[in-house]
Amino acid sequence: IFIISVVLLKEKITKIKYLGVFTGFIGTTTLILLNEKSIANAPNINLGNFYFFINSLSYAIYFVLVKPLTKKYSMITIMKWLFLFSIIINMPFGLLEFTEINWGVISKNSLIKISYVVFCTTFLVYLLNLYALKNLKASTVGMFIYLQPVIGILFAIYRGADKLTVADATSVILVFAGVYLVSKRSTQIT
């Protein structure tokens, strides 16, 4: 997102932000590349980590492209069009499966969980990201993308599906240091 923001949005980046982005990138990259774990229900963890990386890259492009729109349109208008295009794009891949769902056999508890995922972890996250983009530089908001693999590891540790290694801990520290450096206010512009 750093490079995309500088090129497309002409954002001014300080030396400390360069250092922060580089530090966060190194942390995320080592977190992905040094992970040699394999378990029965996840035989290719590196592939999953690679998908995290692709997701982060896609999200970075989204951040940079939507940043100028936040100055022109309301957050709700942007969300309306974003979700409309998302439905249209995903319809060929998921419509058949969606029509085959037997909603009558899904418990209320499961429907509440599904609603939580759709509303809280999708709609609200996008809305809050738009709010952040409206008030911060795209590169600053995007730095938090580096937290996704960290959150994934912490959740896996919490669930007992993973153990923290020295490499994981070092990578996490690098990611948080990078986020801190990018978020830090500075007046020196390069």
Disulfide bonds with the S-S distance in Angstrom:
none
